[in-house]
Amino acid sequence: MLYKFFFYAIIYSAITNSCRAGGPWAQGKGHGFAQDGFSSTVYKNVFDTDGNGQDAFGKFYDFTFQSYSELGLSDKITLKIISPYKYLSGESSILPYSKQRLQGAGNITLGASYLWVDKKIKIATRLEIASRGKNDKNSPSLYNLKTGYTEFEVSPFLSIGASTYKCYWYADIGTGLTKNSVFKFYGEAGYSVFKKLKAAAVMDARIPFKTDNSNSQAPVGIISSSFLYDPLQQYIGTGLKLIYTYKEKYGISASVFGAFLARRVSKAPALNVGLFYKW
């Protein structure tokens, strides 16, 4: 059974913005961070409403291009914006064959953070507002393709972290307030393996307060199989990230994740990569 453990240790946990900056640190007035990232996953299986592996009865393609930016308005206030754009498709693996596609902006997120404690351990609060994603308008909608969660979401966070010359850690703890509110957690701890290369362990979690084993995203008479951005989607993901910095301003990051306690998400390996610039 050991091989199954290692297989599930590299499955995708629906986290597309993992190659990001973050934490309680303020960028500082006039300074900033920008990153363009890409994520892809192709899957034929999903974690169902009970967290078990299930045939999706189709093949799904999920490609995401994402821009992430932070800008310091002052020594304590930092603004950020996340802009994903997705290309999705689903095709049936059973007769009769059909195929549907969807592309468009995902959940565009605007945020602002304030650094309250600027000592050895730093503490900040952050507020984020996310727009609606795009629904599949095909009729009938066989695959429930969506570019993001389809409700506006307001998310307050508490962020705490610290760093030294060789290592850093931080944790973001918050709540997504929407029609189906969720608990959110993101934690990262990194170490400088070499002067320009950091390796980090990452944890990302999304847990809805409401529990419901029914298939909430399925239209009447149609079995939903993609589980793209289901409102009751749940996962706890862990993974590894590598960050290479060139001349303190440019760099590349890459990460791979595993998932456990996952429900209503895809079950397939994926790689996230990003190119960033700091000023």
C-alpha positions in Angstrom: 0.0 0.0 0.0 3.0 2.3 0.3 2.9 3.1 -3.5 -0.6 4.4 -3.0 0.6 6.8 -0.3 3.2 8.3 -2.6 0.8 8.5 -5.5 -1.7 10.5 -3.4 1.1 12.6 -2.1 1.4 14.3 -5.6 -2.2 14.7 -6.6 -3.5 18.1 -7.4 -5.6 19.9 -4.7 -7.2 22.6 -6.8 -4.7 25.2 -5.8 -3.8 27.5 -8.6 -2.2 30.4 -6.9 0.4 28.6 -4.9 3.4 30.3 -6.6 2.7 33.6 -4.8 4.1 36.1 -2.4 2.3 36.7 0.8 2.5 36.8 4.6 2.5 39.8 7.0 5.4 41.6 5.4 4.7 45.0 3.9 6.3 45.8 0.6 7.2 49.4 1.7 6.2 52.6 0.0 6.8 52.5 -3.7 8.1 48.9 -3.7 6.3 45.9 -5.1 6.1 42.4 -6.4 4.7 41.0 -9.6 4.4 37.5 -10.9 2.9 35.8 -13.9 2.1 32.1 -13.4 0.7 29.1 -15.2 -1.0 26.0 -14.0 -2.4 23.0 -15.9 -4.2 19.8 -15.0 -5.8 17.1 -17.1 -8.0 14.7 -15.2 -10.4 11.7 -15.6 -11.0 11.2 -11.9 -12.3 13.3 -9.0 -12.8 13.1 -5.3 -16.5 12.7 -4.8 -18.8 14.2 -2.1 -17.5 11.6 0.4 -13.9 12.1 -0.4 -13.5 8.9 -2.3 -11.9 8.5 -5.7 -14.4 8.4 -8.6 -14.5 8.1 -12.3 -15.5 11.5 -13.8 -17.0 9.8 -16.9 -15.1 12.2 -19.0 -11.8 14.0 -19.6 -11.3 17.5 -18.4 -8.7 20.1 -19.3 -8.0 23.0 -16.9 -5.4 25.6 -17.9 -4.9 28.8 -15.9 -2.8 31.9 -16.6 -2.6 34.2 -13.6 -1.1 37.6 -12.7 -0.3 38.4 -9.1 0.8 41.9 -7.9 1.6 43.7 -4.7 2.3 47.4 -4.3 3.3 49.3 -1.1 1.3 52.5 -0.6 3.2 53.2 2.6 5.5 51.5 5.0 2.6 49.6 6.5 -0.1 49.4 3.8 0.2 47.0 0.9 -2.3 46.5 -2.0 -2.6 43.4 -4.0 -4.5 42.1 -7.1 -4.9 38.5 -8.4 -6.1 38.1 -12.0 -6.7 34.6 -13.3 -7.8 33.7 -16.8 -8.9 30.1 -17.5 -9.3 27.8 -20.5 -11.5 24.8 -19.7 -13.0 21.9 -21.7 -14.8 18.7 -21.0 -15.4 15.7 -23.2 -17.5 12.6 -22.5 -15.8 9.2 -22.2 -19.1 7.4 -22.7 -21.6 7.4 -25.5 -23.0 9.7 -26.9 -19.8 11.6 -27.3 -19.9 15.4 -26.6 -17.5 18.2 -25.9 -17.9 21.6 -24.3 -15.5 24.5 -23.8 -15.3 27.6 -21.6 -12.9 30.4 -21.2 -12.8 33.6 -19.3 -11.7 35.5 -16.2 -11.7 33.6 -12.9 -12.2 35.1 -9.4 -10.4 38.4 -9.7 -9.3 39.4 -6.2 -8.5 42.8 -4.7 -6.8 43.0 -1.3 -5.3 45.4 1.2 -3.2 44.6 4.2 -2.0 46.6 7.2 1.2 45.7 9.2 0.3 46.1 12.9 3.3 44.6 14.5 6.7 45.1 12.9 9.1 43.3 15.2 10.9 40.0 15.2 7.5 38.4 14.7 5.3 40.4 12.3 1.5 40.5 12.5 -0.8 42.0 9.8 -4.5 42.0 8.9 -5.8 41.8 5.3 -9.1 42.1 3.6 -9.8 40.6 0.2 -12.8 40.9 -2.2 -13.2 38.3 -5.0 -15.4 38.7 -8.0 -17.7 36.0 -9.5 -16.4 33.5 -11.9 -18.1 32.7 -15.2 -20.7 30.0 -15.6 -21.0 27.5 -18.4 -24.0 28.8 -20.5 -24.3 25.7 -22.7 -27.7 24.1 -22.7 -27.7 21.4 -21.5 -24.7 22.0 -19.3 -23.2 18.5 -19.2 -20.0 19.3 -17.4 -20.7 22.3 -15.2 -17.6 24.2 -16.4 -16.9 27.3 -14.3 -13.9 29.7 -14.3 -14.3 30.4 -10.6 -16.6 30.3 -7.6 -19.9 32.0 -8.8 -20.6 34.2 -5.7 -18.9 37.3 -4.5 -16.6 36.6 -1.6 -15.2 38.9 1.2 -12.3 37.4 3.1 -10.7 38.9 6.3 -7.3 37.4 7.2 -4.9 37.5 10.1 -1.3 37.0 9.0 1.7 36.2 11.2 5.3 35.3 10.3 9.0 35.8 10.8 12.2 35.5 8.9 16.0 35.3 9.3 18.8 35.3 6.8 18.4 31.6 6.1 14.7 30.8 6.7 11.2 32.2 6.9 7.7 31.1 7.9 4.2 32.6 7.9 0.6 31.6 8.2 -2.6 33.3 6.8 -5.8 32.4 8.7 -9.1 33.7 7.5 -12.7 33.2 6.5 -14.4 33.5 3.1 -17.7 35.2 3.7 -20.2 34.3 0.9 -23.4 32.3 0.4 -21.5 29.1 1.5 -18.8 30.5 3.8 -15.5 28.7 4.3 -12.5 28.5 6.6 -9.2 29.3 4.8 -5.6 28.6 5.8 -2.3 29.1 4.0 1.0 28.3 5.6 4.6 28.4 4.2 8.0 27.7 5.7 11.2 28.1 3.7 14.9 27.6 4.0 17.8 28.9 1.8 19.3 25.7 0.4 21.8 27.9 -1.6 22.3 31.6 -1.8 19.8 32.0 -4.7 17.6 29.0 -4.1 15.0 28.5 -1.4 12.9 25.4 -0.7 9.6 25.7 1.1 7.0 23.4 2.6 3.4 24.6 2.0 0.0 23.9 3.4 -3.3 25.2 1.9 -6.8 24.5 3.2 -10.3 25.3 2.2 -13.0 23.9 4.5 -16.7 24.9 4.1 -18.7 25.5 7.3 -21.7 23.9 5.7 -21.6 20.1 5.0 -23.9 18.5 2.5 -23.3 15.1 0.7 -25.7 16.0 -2.1 -24.3 16.9 -5.5 -25.0 20.7 -5.2 -23.7 21.7 -8.6 -25.7 19.2 -10.8 -28.7 20.3 -12.8 -31.8 18.2 -12.6 -31.4 14.9 -14.4 -27.7 15.5 -15.1 -24.8 13.9 -13.2 -22.1 16.5 -12.6 -18.6 15.1 -12.9 -16.1 18.0 -13.1 -16.5 19.5 -9.6 -15.0 22.7 -10.9 -15.4 25.4 -8.2 -18.2 23.6 -6.4 -19.4 25.9 -3.5 -18.9 23.0 -1.0 -15.5 22.1 -2.3 -13.1 21.0 0.4 -9.4 20.2 0.5 -6.3 20.2 2.7 -3.2 20.3 0.5 0.5 20.0 1.3 3.4 20.5 -1.1 6.8 21.7 -1.9 8.0 24.9 -3.6 11.3 25.9 -5.1 12.2 29.6 -5.5 15.2 30.8 -7.5 16.1 34.5 -7.4 18.5 36.2 -9.8 20.1 39.5 -8.8 17.6 40.0 -6.0 14.9 41.2 -8.4 14.0 38.4 -10.9 13.1 34.9 -10.2 11.2 31.7 -11.0 9.1 29.5 -8.6 7.6 26.1 -9.1 5.5 23.9 -6.8 3.8 20.6 -6.6 1.0 19.7 -4.1 -0.7 16.7 -2.5 -4.1 16.6 -1.0 -5.9 14.8 1.7 -9.5 15.1 3.1 -10.4 16.4 -0.4 -14.0 16.5 -1.6 -15.4 17.8 -4.9 -12.1 18.4 -6.5 -10.1 17.0 -9.4 -7.7 14.0 -8.8 -4.7 14.5 -11.0 -1.1 15.6 -10.9 -0.3 19.2 -11.8 2.6 21.7 -11.7 2.4 25.4 -11.0 5.2 27.7 -12.3 5.7 31.4 -12.1 8.1 34.2 -13.1 8.4 37.2 -10.8 9.9 40.6 -10.5 10.6 42.7 -7.4 11.2 46.4 -7.2 
